[in-house]
């Protein structure tokens, strides 16, 4: 499953690496890609092992705001 989060407070390229590393460390996440310019965070994951709420919490725990993107 793919979940897309949004974050408004990405201020530097090292933020991207920090968020990707944290998300890739979550059990059930197979890929995480952060788009610095747009604040879009794309995550491929098993929703049973890593629900969207856990992904948001992971990003918040390292100091960044995040929310599931609404379409």
Residue pairs with C-beta under 8 A, 6 or more apart in sequence:
1 44
1 45
1 46
1 47
2 42
2 43
2 44
2 45
3 42
3 43
3 45
3 47
3 52
3 55
3 68
4 40
4 41
4 42
4 43
4 68
4 69
5 40
5 41
5 43
5 52
5 55
5 56
5 59
5 66
5 67
5 68
5 69
6 39
6 40
6 41
6 66
6 67
6 68
6 69
7 19
7 34
7 39
7 41
7 59
7 64
7 65
7 66
8 39
8 65
9 64
9 65
10 16
10 19
10 34
10 36
10 39
10 64
13 36
15 34
15 36
15 64
16 34
16 36
18 62
19 32
19 34
19 41
19 59
19 62
19 64
20 32
20 33
20 34
22 58
22 59
22 61
22 62
23 29
23 32
23 41
23 43
23 55
23 58
23 59
24 31
24 32
26 45
26 50
26 54
26 55
26 58
27 49
27 50
28 45
28 46
28 47
28 48
28 49
28 50
29 43
29 44
29 45
29 50
29 55
30 44
30 45
30 46
31 42
31 43
31 44
32 41
32 42
32 43
32 44
33 41
33 42
33 43
34 40
34 41
34 42
35 41
35 42
40 69
41 59
41 66
43 55
45 55
52 68
55 66
56 66
56 67
56 68
59 65
59 66
60 66
